Every structure is written in C-alpha cells, then in structure tokens.
Amino acid sequence: MSSNEYADILAENLDETNLAKLLALKNPAMHQFVADAIAMCKPEKIFVATDSQEDIAFIRQLALDRKEEASLAIEGHTIHFDGYHDQARDVARTKYLLPEGMDLGERLNSTGRAEGLAEIRGFLAGAMTGKIAMVRFFCLGPTDSAFGIPCVQITDSSYVAHSEDLLYRSGYEQFKRLGDSGKFFRFLHSAGRLADNNTSADVPKRRVYIDIEAETVYTSNSQYAGNTIGLKKLALRLAIRKADREGWLAEHMFIMGVHGPGGRKTYFTGAFPSACGKTSTAMLPGESIVGDDIAYFRNVGGAARAVNVEAGIFGIIRDVNPTGDPVIYDVLTMPGEVIFSNVLITDKKPHWLGMGCELPKSGFNHSGDWTAGAKDADGKKITASHMNARYTVNLARLANVDEALNDPEGVIVGGIIYGGRDSDTCVPVQQAFDWAHGIITIAASLESESTSATLGAEGVRKFNLMSNMDFVAVPLGKYIQNNLDFGESLEKVPPIFGVNYFLKDSDGKYLNGMLDKGVWVKWAELRVAGDVDVIKTPTGLIPKYEDLKRLFAEVLDKDYTEADYAEQFKLRIPENLAKLERVEKIYRDIPDTPEIVFETFAAQRQRLEAVRAEKGDHVSPLEM
C-alpha cells in the first residue's frame, strides 16, 4: 500500500477530529497499519483515543451503551460475559505465523505465514461492518524508559478497549516521542459476528495468529480477554523474540517487594502457571506489589533490574475471599472501577466460587439464566460462576501498591521464585545451589496440574517451562540458554527459589494453609540477606525448623510443629527421580537443548540415588 493510498483511506474514513488525532503522530508505519485494518475490516466509524481522560471515559461509556458491560450495584463496578465456549485462552488455535525457512520446534504451535495470513485476514474481512473501530495507543512497561515498548491496538470491542485502560499505561504521548520509527507492536482484533446475547457467534472461527515477521497479532471471533487483549500474553510472545535479539528477558512473572527486618525491602520476581498462586503471592498481606503477571529484565550495571509490563491486574477471581486474599477482596467489594467477567449476578451483585460465603441458588451467569444443579447440552454441570471467571482492576486501586510501579529504571531483583501445582514431589520452599542449577532443575523443570485457565481437561500434570510454555516464541533450548546467559552476565546474581503450595498427604489433604506462602517468602528474603542458615539436600537448600517455627509465629501467629516440618520437607526420592525422568525425556526430544541441562540432571540423580542407598526412599529433614 503506497503512502497516497493509505492517506486516502484515512481521509475518507475518519472524521476531522479523529483524523487530526491520528496525524498528530508522525508515524507512517502506524498510519499504514490503521489504514490496512480499515480497508480490510470495514468499520462504520473510527475512534482514535489519546491519553486524555475524556477519551478514556468515552470508551468506558461505550462499553455500557453497547451492552458489552452492565453496571452493578456498587459504584464503578461492571459485569461482562463472554460466550459459553469462549472462556479461556485457546492454545490450540493460537499459532505463530512463520516465514519460509523458520522453525520453532514441534512444541510451539505454528503455521506458514502466507497460509495463516490468508486465513485470518479472510475471517477479518468485513468483520467490523456496522461497528466502531477503536484505535488505542499504549506502552508496555513504564513510559519514557529503556524498558518501554510502544503498542497500537485496533479493536471493535469496547470491553477489550476498556479493559486495556485499566491494565496498561496510556501511550499516545509515547508515540509522539517515537517519531517515525516502525519499532512498535501491532494488534488487530474483532469479536466478529455477534449473537443475540452480544457475544461472539462464530467461535469455531476463533483464531489468534502471531505474525513474527511484522510483530503483529491478529485475533478473530473471540471476546475472552486472554485471546483478545493483545498487550497481554500475545505481546509477551513478541517481547520474548525482541528480548532474544537484544539480550534481555521477557518473563511470565510477578514483581513484589518483601519487607524484611529493620525496614529492609527486597524485590522478588516469580513465575507460576495460571491458578497456581501467582497473584495471591504477589498480593501477600504486609508486602507490596509492583506487578502480578509479566516482567521485563535487563542487566543494568551488573544487576538484574525488572519492570512490570502492565499497570493493572486481570486475575482469576475464584477463591478470592477475606481470609485468603484480603487486599484484593477489599478492592472487589468497595466503590471504584472493577470489571467482573463471567461471575454469577443476582440483584446487580457479583458472586463467585470460593468468595467465603454461601452462593445464591439462582441468578444470571455466563450460561444465561441459571439455577443450582443446571447442566449444559453435554450434561456437564454449570457452576454458579465460571471456574476461570476474572476481575480487572488498576493497580493504583490497591492499598499495597509499591512506589516503584512506574519507575522507569525498574527495581533491583533480589530473588526469583518458581512454583507450580505439585501434589507429591517438591517441598514447600527450597533454594537452588546456584543460578544454573535453579534455571535447570526448578525453572526449566516446572510441572503443574492443569486448571480451568486453559481449554482442555483439568488435573493433568503437564510440563510448563518457566511457566512460559504457552508463550515461548523462540526454540526451547535457545530460551533456556538465554536465561543461563543472562545470569552469567550479572555481577550480582539473584538466588533462585522453588515453592510448592499444593503438596498433599496420602489422604489427599493439603499440607499447607493458604497463607503459609507468606512464611516461605519471608524465609526467602532472609536467605537473600544471608540472615539464616540452611540444610543441604540433593535437590536444593531447605530451611531449618527453628527458623520456620519463629517465622510462623511472627507472620501468622501460628504454632508450627516439628511433625508438620518433617512431613512437609521430607525428601521424596522416588517421586523426585520420576520427575527427573519425565522432564529429561522431554528435553531429549528437543534438538537444541544445551548439554548443561543433561549434566545437571545427571548430577541431581546421582545425589538422590546416593541418599536413597543410605537412608531409604523418604528421608526426614531432621535426618539430613
């Protein structure tokens, strides 16, 4: 498309006000992207949003006027429903579009670029007929920062656009500073044809395609935010490739400030698969949150620094209650801007699973009018609130938001935590011997039982490399090597910790309480500062009983018995050996796996076998 052609398209389709907003940004590459989207999707109107509060308020009101959201009883609260079959990230239909000759490996879902573009552009052709296309500008990471990445999103969903205003930093002014550079991420989304209930009607044509070459994401026939809010996990895929080229890291991680003795604060990052305690860790009472989901890392002066890519939370609402997540629960029950999605509504009040009180027996939810015991067409029980129901809030609403949230220089990372859902193998908390040991045996060996956050069967143990398996956009071996190299480049290397909140006894009962994670995190902070000693085991460094007993009393006012400690921190050798075998088998099938991975696995296996020969299958920490 020539400059004259796209200029004509913009002039013919935008009114004077919106054209002036767009042309105030002197960026031909962005103008061409917008013009191409208009020519393809054929919207009735185009609204260009600046960073102004008036434009942001217009988007929010549009979501209400178009009935993509509805007001609830508490001021500022709204409810959005996705279609019954549009409730989670569609991993199967999310694909990388690869130019000829590029191969990301069998584990990353991909298709040919030409073929994929033809398919998705076919679905998007005329998809915005009769609708308003919203052109939005955001910045991933703090604005005017070395970490920041400018983005433009075009969507016909006012719910998506409204959500982004809560989740991201406005970027219109950032685009002014960008000038005529083409270095920005592009996102194009259409909910497609809408059913009577205002949800996407053609879900079988749902596609989420990532054009690696053009740093562009296309989404069709979906409204669920995980598929449609391009700046979230879709942008993470683009950022991982950008980081690979430029020598930094883009990770699926929270950032939090953990408060230690004497007013000390240590910043931790952490990676957990969905529904594994990631947000609740970042939101621990008494600590401060920088971000709950995605972080960029750079080596600055020999130290690892990180920023929160986002400015809000799109969190799983299930089990958010006054006991387990008091800070978030307060935000969800007080006046202020919150978008609830796919929860049960009665009398304009939201209700969700695990909220700490008895739920109503009837109401309106993602399936329509609902009563207790209802089943869908396949005979499956319909829960009052969807298992993957969500809330969207801006971090500024939280009482414990950290003052470094928007620091353009980021925070110094003191430690890194990885955790999944593991019922029978890993101890509640342990520290890796060193960076490589942590990256390989904890981060790159992460397993988790599947949850409702992704489509498919629940309860299946699956490999999830650094909690980033769904989003890695480079060959897996290269991604591991990039992490190893990043640690090697640092003068001040953060220790790596593994946590497991889901360990069970032989009767299937959890061995930890929901808030025990606060103790594991406090112990990790003490380890970073060198304040406590450890017990060395074949898999890592674990706490001493006396330190945990003291921390349980200080943090939770709770007695912690030696029997609890012995059971929780027992070395489960057969289970650990089985895990090694499972994970190593995966890496044997990945051609570019660094050799150090297999060497590290072999050394860990040897240590486990040596202790097994001397002490048996299960060894109490009191014996080590």
Secondary structure, DSSP 8 states (H G I E B T S, - for coil): --HHHHHHHHHHHS-HHHHHHHHTS--HHHHHHHHHHHHHH--SEEEE--S-HHHHHHHHHHHHHTTSSEE-SSTTEEEE---TT--SB-STTEEEEE-TT----TTS-EEEHHHHHHHHHHHHTTTTTTSEEEEEEEEESSTTSTT-EEEEEEES-HHHHHHHHHHSEE-HHHHHHHTT---SEEEEEE--SB-TTSSBS-GGG-EEEEETTTTEEEEES---HHHH-TTTHHHHHHHHHHHHHHT-EEES-EEEEEE-GGG-EEEEEEE--TTSSHHHHHT-TTSEEEESS-EEEEEETTEEEEEES-SEEEEE-TT--TTT-HHHHHHHTSSS-EEEES-EEETTEEE-TTSSS---SEEEETTEEEETT-B-TTS-B--SS-TT-EEEEEGGG-TTB-TTTT-TT-EEEEEEEEEE--SSSS-SEEE-SSHHHHIIIIITT-EEE--TTBSS-SS-EEE-GGG-TTT--S-HHHHHHHHHHHHHT-SB---EEEEES--B-TTS-BSS-GGGHHHHHHHHHHHHHT-S-EEEETTEEEE-HHHHHHHHHHHH-----HHHHHHHT-EEHHHHHHHHHHHHHHHHT-TT--HHHHHHHHHHHHHHHHHHHHH-SEE-GGG-
